[in-house]
Amino acid sequence: MKAASEIGVYLTTITMKPRKFPGEEPPPFVAEAMQESDVVICATSMTMFYTKARIAACEAGARLLSMAGATASTFASDAMFADFQNQAKLGKIVAARITRASKIHVTSFGGTDLELKVEGRVGQVVTGLCRKRGDAQGVPDIEVYVAPIESASHGTLVVDGSTSVTGLVKTPIKIGIERGIVQEIRGGHEAQRLISILHATGSRKSYRVGEFGIGLNPLAKLHGSIIEDEAVMGTAHIALGENRPLGGRNRAPIHVDLVFKRPRIELDGKLVFKEKSFLI
């Protein structure tokens, strides 16, 4: 607020009751204010990136920064000082390679062994750079993502990093997936929290795999703040639920990010990422 006021920006700040889960719509007066703004910064506990309010604001020309789960430590994090422009160049190369692929096979030291089909889907980049009217980005997020074919993911996902509804994971969450749908969730307290939130949405589509992402911010660290956690170089993430803004077809009331460490990623059988390094 202080920085914005010093450059002559007309400021409005709004505080609202925390949303119950990621992707829940804000109150109407918040949505209206977003549509009337040139720049919107969402430092909210739950992401608003997948809401109708965000989409309408960007269609009206607003530039929007999502900082879901951001805390004071997020703002002071080294991740905020990454070379966003240089990492965006890397992201575009990786996204282009994903776009050409038909299948992704990802494993991890924690036990993940998951296959996703992506033929016809377009890889995208989160750069953190919001320069044109209608742009929407996350900060300090830098990542490459794709919306897998909704009915064609299968295998085991072991979440040992963090989630957007629990923060850091103390006991790994083991998730079984068939035909793109979560079949079982096992683990400790964080697993029970995830089960409770997905159940509360009342929609089977909340259990569908909606996104695969790879962190690209070399200065980001796992803190329990999803906007930084999903950006950590050396992690990948799967999201459940809504994915239409990402190029998918699953309409759901929630979007939950699930971060896991030390992925090994193959595209059409060729190893392209191991530990913290791309091989392309």
N, C-alpha and C positions, 0 to 999 in steps of 0.2 A: 504493500500500500504506500509506504513511504517513497520507494523508488519511483512508482508510477506518478505520485503527486508531484515529484520533483521535475518531471518532464512535461507537466501540464495536462496529464490525462484526467478526464472526468471520471471519477471513481464511484462505484456503487459496490458495497459488500453485503452479502446475504448469508445468514446462518440458518440452516434448516435442520430439522430432526434427522438423525442418521437413517439411511435406508436400511431395510432389513436384510437385503441381499444384493449382490452386484447386478446392475442392470435394471433395478426398480426405478420407475419414473419419479422425478421430483414433483413437488406441488406445482399447480398451475402458475402461480405468481413467479416462481423461479424460472419455469420454462419460458414465460413471456419476457422476463428480463434478459434471458439468454438470447432470445431472438432479436432483441433491440440493441444488442451490444456489438461492438467491433471486435473485442477480444474477451474471451471467457477463460478464466483459470479455475479449474475444478479441483481444489484440494480437499477432496471428500474421502470419507472412510471407505465407501463402496464406489466402484467405477460407474460413471454416467456415460461412458463412451458408447454403449449399446442402446441407449434410450432414444425414444422418439424425440425428446426434447433436444438432445445433442444434435441429432440429424437435422431437425428443423432449423436450429440455430446456424449450423454450417450452410444449409441451403439458402439461408437469408444473408450469408456472407461473413458470418463470424469466424474468426480464427480461434481455435480452442485447444488449450493444453489440459490434458488429463493428468492429475497427480494423485491417483487413487491410493489411499493408505499412507500418504505422505505424512511424516512426522518432522519435528525439528531436526532430527538427525539426518533425514532425507535431504533437506534443504542445505545442510552443511556437509553432505557427503562428497567424497572425491568424485563420485559418479557424475556430479553436476559439471565437472570440469573436463570431461572427456572431449576428445576431438570429434565432435558430432559430424562435421562435414566429411572427414576422412573415413569414419566408420560407415557413413551413408554410402560412400563409393563401394566399400566392401559388401555392404548389404545388397546393393543393386546387382552385383555379380552373383551372389548366392541366390537371390530371388530369381534371377534369370535361369539359373541351373535347376532350381526347383520347378519352375514353370515347364521346363523341357522334360521333366521326369514323369514317370507313370506310377512309381511305387517308392515309398519311403520305409526303410526298416531301421528302427532305432532300438538300441539296447543300452544298458547302463550297468555300472558296477553294483548298483543297488538291487538289480534284478529285473529292471524293465526289459521287456522283449515284445515289441509292438510293431505291427505292420499296418501302414496306411496307404490307401490308393488315392492318387492326386491327379490322375490324367485329366486334362482339360481345365484344371484349376490353376490360378495365377499366383505365383509367389509375390509377396508385397514386403515393403520395408517401413518400419517405424524409425524415423530419423531424428525425432525430437525438434525438428526445424519447421516452424509454422510461419511461412512467408507470404502465402497467397490467401486471398479471401476464400473462405470455405475449408481451409486446411484444418485437420484435427490430428494432434500428435500426443504422445505421452512423454513426460520428462521425469527422471533421467533415462527413460526407456530408449534403448536402441535394440532393435530385433528384426529378424526376418520371420514371416509367418505365412501360412497357407491354410485354407479351409479344405480339409480332406473330404472326399466323397462320403456322404453321410452314412451310408449303409455298408461301408467296406473297410472298416477298421477292426482289427482283432488282435488279441494277445493280452499281455499283462503290463500294467503300468504300476511302478513303485515310486511313490512320491516321497522323497527324502529331503526336500528343500523347504518349500513353503506352499501355502495356498492363499488365495485372496479372501478366504473366509475364516482362516484360523491363525494366520501369521506363520512363524517358523514351526516346522514339524519335528516334534521330539521322537515320536514313534512312527516309523514309516507306514504310509497308507498303501495297501495293496489293492489294486482295482482290476477286476477281470472284465474284459471287453469282448463282445462278439457282435458281428454285424453292425458295428458302430455304436452299440448301446452298452452301457454299464450293466453287468450282470450281478456283480457282488463287490462290496467294499469291506475290507477288513483292516484292523489296526487298533490304535488306542483312542485316547480322548479326541484327537483331531479327526480321526475317521468317523467317530460318532457325531461330531459337529457337522461334518460334511454331509453325512446321511440325513441328519435332521433338517438341514437347510434345503437340500434337494427335494426331500419329501414335502416340505412346507410350500413349495411352489405349486404343487398339485398337477404338474405336467410331466408326462413321460419324456417329452422332448428335452427336458432339463438334463437328462441322463445321456444324451447323445454327444459323441465326440464332435466338437465344432472347430477346433483349431490345433495346429502344431506350430510351435515357435522355437526359435533359437536365439539365445541372448548374444548381443554383440558389443556390450559396453565393457571394455577391459578394466575400467576403474570401479565398476559396480561390485557390491558385496551383498551377501544374504543378510538382511537385517530384520525380516518379517514385514517389510513394506513392499507390497506386490509390485508397485510401479518401478522399484529398483530391482527387486528379486528376479523378475522375469527377464531383466536386461543383462544379468550377470553372464559374462563370457565364461563358458565352461558349464553352462546349464542349458536345458531345454524345457519346454513346458507343453502340456496338453490342456486345452480348455474344454469344458463341457457346456452345452447349451447354445445360446444365440450365436449365430455366425454370419447372418446376412450382410452386415457391414464389412465383413471380411471376404465376401465373394461366395459365400455358401448359401444354403437353402433351408437351414433349420431355424424355425421361428420359435423362440423359447423365452420365458420370462426372466432368465438368469444367464450369466456368463461367468463361470468359475475357473480361474487359472490355477494350475497344479504344476509346481516347479520341481524338477528332479535334477540331480547332480551327475556330472561325469558321463555325458551321453556319448555314444558311438553311433554315427549316422551314416547310412548307406542310401544312395539314390540309384535305383535300378541296378542294385548289386555292386555298385562302386562306392568304396569308402571315401567320404568327403569331409568328415569331421571326427576328430578323436581328441579327447581331453579338452584342450583349449585352442586347438589349431584346425584351420581349414586346409584341406589337401587339394583344393581346386584353385 
